[in-house]
Amino acid sequence: MPEPLRIHLDSQLWKAPHMRIDRAAWEEAAARHPAAAALRLSFGEDWGGLGDALRDADILICQSKPPAEAIAAAAKLKWIMVTMAGVESLLPLDWLPPGVRLSNNSGTHYPKTREFAAMALGMLHFRVPHLQTAQRGREWAPRFAGLIAGRTVAVVGFGTLGKATAEAARAMGLAVRAVRRNPAPDPLADAVYPPERLEEACEGADFLVCTLPLTPETRGMVGAAAFDALAPGAGVVNIGRGPVMDYGALVERLDDGRLSGAILDVFEPEPLPSDDPLWAQKNLLVMPHMSSDDPTAYIQRSFDVFFQNLEAFGAGAPVLPTEIDRSTGY
């Protein structure tokens, strides 16, 4: 009989309570997954006793970048799962030993993102950022719009967040153009473009929704050229990462009216400093990085993703369902 897998779970207490991976959260998930009964577990907080815990651990589940020295000394470690989707805080991956897999919780954010995307597209279509600016100035400034159905959205980045956005958009009657590294057709998109054809994907679109992860290749990817390709008065959403979009170019176009509104959920740094001019920017809504996290189910969905990966791991899959590609960083 093979030895049962040994798993260590470390919860970072600076994370929001709904994100913590403590024993109570694990036991709730284990009740749904029979495979949990065969696992040997230990729990820690804020890396306390991590070195000792990893002496015989096969798998580490954690919420941020673990101390490199503890990982280097973990002779049996085969796989690290982080309960977050964006892994830019882990890059570069030079701390990750060869042969140790890294996965994230991609998929956890899908249901909440789908709802947020529907809300954001509707708000932009009905000019809510403009109306909010007018309200601050006590100005009666109506903007009338027809139905959103029949409009077009360019979704830049087509992983979990992008596909959730596309599903919401299609349910509202929008045409969807997707931009992703692999431009193979997708049932959620009417057309798929590679990144080098970003401006073509944006040409005449009424909305642009950015869901890109942050990597050296995506930093600053969405900027003036993409904005200027959009239809006059288009709206912009960013729920990916702040640095992938040129906010300076965005502000210029909000000021002169080439863009009618924007909803931003991500920034650099975060929290957005109180003196940042984006707070007072006209036709712009600032969301405090809350678009995709569901506090009622976040960690349970993350554990469901873990068990999906665990099944593939046990079957000897060459790539886990949410494994991070070392060459791309996502």
C-alpha positions as CSV (number, residue, x, y, z in Angstrom):
1,M,0.0,0.0,0.0
2,P,1.4,3.5,-0.9
3,E,1.9,5.9,1.9
4,P,-1.0,8.4,2.3
5,L,-0.2,11.9,1.1
6,R,1.0,14.3,3.7
7,I,-0.4,17.8,3.4
8,H,0.5,21.0,5.4
9,L,-1.9,23.9,5.3
10,D,-0.6,27.4,6.3
11,S,-3.1,30.2,6.9
12,Q,-1.9,33.8,6.6
13,L,-3.7,35.7,9.3
14,W,-3.4,39.1,7.5
15,K,-5.8,37.7,4.9
16,A,-9.5,38.4,5.2
17,P,-11.3,35.8,7.5
18,H,-13.2,34.3,4.6
19,M,-9.9,33.4,2.9
20,R,-8.3,31.5,5.7
21,I,-7.4,27.8,5.4
22,D,-7.9,26.7,8.9
23,R,-9.1,23.3,10.3
24,A,-12.7,24.3,10.4
25,A,-12.8,25.3,6.7
26,W,-10.9,22.2,5.7
27,E,-13.3,19.9,7.6
28,E,-16.3,21.5,5.8
29,A,-14.7,20.8,2.5
30,A,-13.6,17.3,3.5
31,A,-17.2,16.4,4.1
32,R,-17.8,16.9,0.4
33,H,-14.7,15.1,-0.8
34,P,-14.2,11.4,0.2
35,A,-10.6,11.6,-0.9
36,A,-9.8,13.8,2.1
37,A,-10.1,10.8,4.4
38,A,-6.9,9.3,3.1
39,L,-4.8,12.4,3.7
40,R,-2.4,13.2,6.6
41,L,-2.7,16.8,7.7
42,S,-1.0,19.5,9.7
43,F,-2.0,23.1,10.1
44,G,0.0,26.3,10.7
45,E,-0.3,30.0,10.8
46,D,1.9,32.7,9.4
47,W,4.7,30.2,8.6
48,G,5.1,29.2,12.2
49,G,7.0,25.9,12.4
50,L,6.9,25.6,8.6
51,G,10.4,24.0,8.3
52,D,9.4,21.2,10.7
53,A,6.0,20.7,9.0
54,L,7.6,20.4,5.6
55,R,10.2,17.7,6.5
56,D,7.8,15.0,5.4
57,A,5.1,16.9,3.5
58,D,4.2,16.1,-0.1
59,I,1.9,19.1,-0.6
60,L,1.7,22.6,0.8
61,I,-1.5,24.7,0.6
62,C,-0.9,28.3,1.5
63,Q,-2.0,31.9,0.7
64,S,1.2,33.8,-0.2
65,K,4.8,33.2,-1.2
66,P,6.4,30.8,1.3
67,P,9.9,31.4,2.7
68,A,12.3,30.2,0.1
69,E,14.6,28.5,2.6
70,A,11.9,26.3,4.0
71,I,10.9,25.2,0.5
72,A,14.5,24.5,-0.5
73,A,14.8,22.2,2.5
74,A,11.6,20.3,1.9
75,A,13.0,17.2,0.4
76,K,9.7,15.4,-0.2
77,L,7.7,18.4,-1.4
78,K,6.0,17.8,-4.8
79,W,3.3,20.4,-5.1
80,I,2.4,23.8,-3.7
81,M,-1.1,25.2,-4.1
82,V,-1.8,28.9,-3.4
83,T,-5.4,29.8,-2.7
84,M,-5.3,32.9,-5.0
85,A,-5.6,33.3,-8.8
86,G,-3.1,36.0,-9.5
87,V,0.4,34.8,-8.8
88,E,2.4,37.9,-9.7
89,S,3.5,38.2,-6.1
90,L,5.3,34.9,-6.5
91,L,7.3,35.9,-9.6
92,P,9.9,35.2,-10.6
93,L,9.7,31.5,-9.7
94,D,13.4,31.1,-9.1
95,W,12.6,30.1,-5.5
96,L,10.5,27.1,-6.7
97,P,12.7,23.9,-6.8
98,P,12.7,21.9,-10.1
99,G,10.1,19.2,-10.0
100,V,7.8,21.0,-7.5
101,R,4.5,21.9,-9.1
102,L,2.7,25.2,-8.4
103,S,-1.0,25.6,-8.9
104,N,-3.6,28.4,-8.0
105,N,-7.3,28.4,-7.3
106,S,-8.4,29.5,-10.8
107,G,-12.1,29.0,-11.1
108,T,-13.0,30.1,-7.6
109,H,-13.9,33.6,-8.8
110,Y,-16.1,32.6,-11.8
111,P,-19.6,33.0,-10.3
112,K,-19.0,36.4,-8.7
113,T,-17.1,37.7,-11.7
114,R,-20.0,36.8,-14.0
115,E,-22.4,38.9,-11.9
116,F,-20.0,41.8,-11.5
117,A,-19.3,41.9,-15.2
118,A,-23.0,42.0,-16.0
119,M,-23.4,44.9,-13.5
120,A,-20.4,46.8,-14.8
121,L,-21.5,46.5,-18.5
122,G,-25.0,47.7,-17.6
123,M,-23.6,50.6,-15.6
124,L,-21.4,51.7,-18.4
125,H,-24.1,51.3,-21.0
126,F,-26.5,53.5,-18.9
127,R,-23.7,56.0,-18.2
128,V,-23.7,55.6,-14.5
129,P,-20.1,56.9,-14.1
130,H,-21.2,60.1,-15.9
131,L,-24.3,60.4,-13.7
132,Q,-22.3,59.9,-10.6
133,T,-20.0,62.7,-11.6
134,A,-23.0,64.9,-12.4
135,Q,-24.5,64.1,-9.0
136,R,-21.3,65.2,-7.2
137,G,-21.6,68.5,-9.1
138,R,-25.3,68.8,-8.4
139,E,-25.9,68.8,-12.2
140,W,-29.0,67.5,-13.9
141,A,-27.4,65.9,-16.9
142,P,-29.4,62.9,-18.3
143,R,-27.8,60.5,-20.8
144,F,-30.3,58.3,-22.6
145,A,-29.4,54.9,-24.0
146,G,-31.3,52.2,-25.9
147,L,-30.9,48.5,-25.2
148,I,-27.5,47.0,-24.5
149,A,-28.3,44.0,-26.7
150,G,-26.5,44.1,-30.0
151,R,-23.5,46.0,-28.7
152,T,-19.9,44.5,-28.8
153,V,-17.4,43.9,-26.0
154,A,-13.7,43.2,-26.3
155,V,-12.6,40.9,-23.5
156,V,-8.8,41.1,-23.1
157,G,-7.6,38.0,-21.3
158,F,-9.7,34.9,-21.5
159,G,-9.1,32.8,-18.5
160,T,-11.5,32.3,-15.7
161,L,-12.4,36.0,-15.4
162,G,-12.6,36.6,-19.1
163,K,-14.9,33.6,-19.7
164,A,-17.1,34.6,-16.8
165,T,-17.3,38.1,-18.4
166,A,-18.1,36.6,-21.8
167,E,-20.9,34.4,-20.4
168,A,-22.5,37.5,-18.7
169,A,-22.1,39.5,-21.9
170,R,-23.7,36.9,-24.2
171,A,-26.6,36.6,-21.8
172,M,-27.2,40.3,-22.2
173,G,-27.1,40.0,-26.0
174,L,-23.6,41.4,-26.6
175,A,-21.2,40.1,-29.3
176,V,-17.9,39.0,-27.7
177,R,-14.4,39.4,-29.1
178,A,-11.8,37.6,-27.0
179,V,-8.0,38.4,-26.8
180,R,-5.8,35.6,-25.5
181,R,-2.4,34.0,-26.1
182,N,-3.9,31.0,-27.7
183,P,-6.3,32.3,-30.4
184,A,-8.2,29.0,-30.9
185,P,-12.0,29.4,-31.2
186,D,-14.0,29.4,-28.1
187,P,-17.8,28.8,-27.7
188,L,-18.1,31.9,-25.5
189,A,-16.6,34.2,-28.1
190,D,-17.7,35.3,-31.6
191,A,-14.1,35.9,-32.5
192,V,-10.7,35.2,-30.9
193,Y,-7.6,37.3,-31.5
194,P,-4.0,36.9,-30.4
195,P,-2.4,39.7,-28.3
196,E,-0.6,41.2,-31.3
197,R,-4.1,41.9,-32.8
198,L,-5.4,43.7,-29.8
199,E,-6.3,46.9,-31.6
200,E,-8.2,44.9,-34.3
201,A,-10.2,43.2,-31.6
202,C,-11.1,46.6,-30.1
203,E,-12.0,48.2,-33.4
204,G,-15.4,49.7,-33.0
205,A,-16.2,47.8,-29.8
206,D,-18.6,49.5,-27.3
207,F,-16.9,48.1,-24.2
208,L,-13.5,46.8,-23.3
209,V,-13.2,44.5,-20.2
210,C,-9.6,43.7,-19.2
211,T,-9.1,40.6,-17.1
212,L,-5.3,40.1,-17.8
213,P,-2.9,38.7,-15.2
214,L,0.2,40.7,-14.5
215,T,3.3,39.4,-16.2
216,P,6.3,41.1,-17.8
217,E,4.5,40.6,-21.2
218,T,1.1,42.1,-20.1
219,R,2.4,45.1,-18.1
220,G,1.1,48.2,-19.9
221,M,-0.5,46.1,-22.7
222,V,-3.8,47.9,-22.8
223,G,-3.2,51.6,-23.5
224,A,-3.8,54.4,-26.0
225,A,-3.9,52.3,-29.2
226,A,-6.5,50.0,-27.8
227,F,-8.6,52.8,-26.3
228,D,-8.5,54.8,-29.6
229,A,-9.7,51.7,-31.6
230,L,-12.9,51.5,-29.5
231,A,-16.1,53.1,-30.7
232,P,-16.5,56.8,-29.7
233,G,-18.0,57.0,-26.2
234,A,-17.0,53.4,-25.3
235,G,-16.7,52.2,-21.7
236,V,-13.8,50.4,-20.0
237,V,-13.5,48.0,-17.1
238,N,-10.4,46.6,-15.5
239,I,-10.7,43.6,-13.2
240,G,-7.4,42.0,-14.0
241,R,-4.4,43.9,-12.5
242,G,-3.8,47.6,-12.4
243,P,-0.4,47.8,-14.2
244,V,-1.7,45.9,-17.3
245,M,-3.6,49.1,-18.2
246,D,-2.3,52.6,-18.9
247,Y,-4.4,54.7,-16.6
248,G,-2.8,57.9,-17.7
249,A,-4.0,57.3,-21.3
250,L,-7.4,56.3,-19.9
251,V,-7.8,59.5,-17.9
252,E,-6.9,61.6,-21.0
253,R,-9.7,60.0,-22.9
254,L,-12.2,60.3,-20.1
255,D,-11.4,64.0,-19.8
256,D,-11.9,64.7,-23.5
257,G,-14.9,62.5,-23.9
258,R,-13.4,59.8,-26.3
259,L,-14.4,57.4,-23.6
260,S,-17.7,57.8,-21.7
261,G,-16.8,56.0,-18.5
262,A,-14.6,53.5,-16.7
263,I,-14.9,51.1,-13.8
264,L,-11.6,50.1,-12.2
265,D,-11.3,47.4,-9.6
266,V,-7.5,47.1,-9.5
267,F,-4.7,49.5,-8.9
268,E,-1.0,49.8,-8.0
269,P,-0.5,50.3,-5.2
270,E,-3.4,48.9,-3.2
271,P,-5.2,50.3,-1.3
272,L,-5.3,53.3,-3.6
273,P,-3.7,56.2,-1.7
274,S,-6.2,58.9,-0.5
275,D,-4.4,61.6,-2.5
276,D,-4.5,59.7,-5.8
277,P,-6.2,61.8,-8.5
278,L,-8.2,58.8,-9.7
279,W,-10.5,59.3,-6.7
280,A,-11.8,62.6,-8.2
281,Q,-11.5,61.7,-11.8
282,K,-14.7,62.4,-13.7
283,N,-16.7,59.6,-15.3
284,L,-14.7,57.0,-13.3
285,L,-15.9,54.6,-10.6
286,V,-13.2,53.3,-8.2
287,M,-13.9,49.8,-6.8
288,P,-11.7,48.6,-3.9
289,H,-10.6,45.3,-5.4
290,M,-13.9,43.5,-4.7
291,S,-15.2,42.4,-8.1
292,S,-14.5,38.7,-7.9
293,D,-14.2,37.5,-4.3
294,D,-17.3,35.8,-2.8
295,P,-16.9,35.9,1.0
296,T,-19.6,33.2,1.5
297,A,-17.8,30.6,-0.6
298,Y,-14.3,31.7,-1.4
299,I,-12.2,29.2,0.6
300,Q,-14.7,26.3,0.0
301,R,-14.5,26.8,-3.8
302,S,-10.7,27.0,-3.4
303,F,-10.7,23.6,-1.7
304,D,-12.9,22.2,-4.4
305,V,-10.3,23.3,-6.9
306,F,-7.6,21.6,-4.8
307,F,-9.5,18.3,-4.8
308,Q,-9.9,18.6,-8.6
309,N,-6.2,19.0,-8.9
310,L,-5.6,16.2,-6.3
311,E,-7.5,13.7,-8.5
312,A,-5.3,14.6,-11.5
313,F,-2.1,14.5,-9.3
314,G,-3.0,11.0,-8.1
315,A,-3.6,9.9,-11.7
316,G,-0.1,11.1,-12.7
317,A,-1.4,13.9,-15.0
318,P,1.4,15.7,-16.8
319,V,-0.3,19.0,-16.1
320,L,-2.7,19.7,-13.2
321,P,-5.9,21.6,-14.1
322,T,-4.8,24.8,-12.5
323,E,-1.0,24.4,-12.7
324,I,1.1,27.5,-13.3
325,D,3.2,27.4,-16.4
326,R,6.7,28.5,-15.3
327,S,7.4,30.0,-18.8
328,T,4.4,32.3,-18.8
329,G,3.8,33.0,-15.1
330,Y,0.1,32.0,-15.2
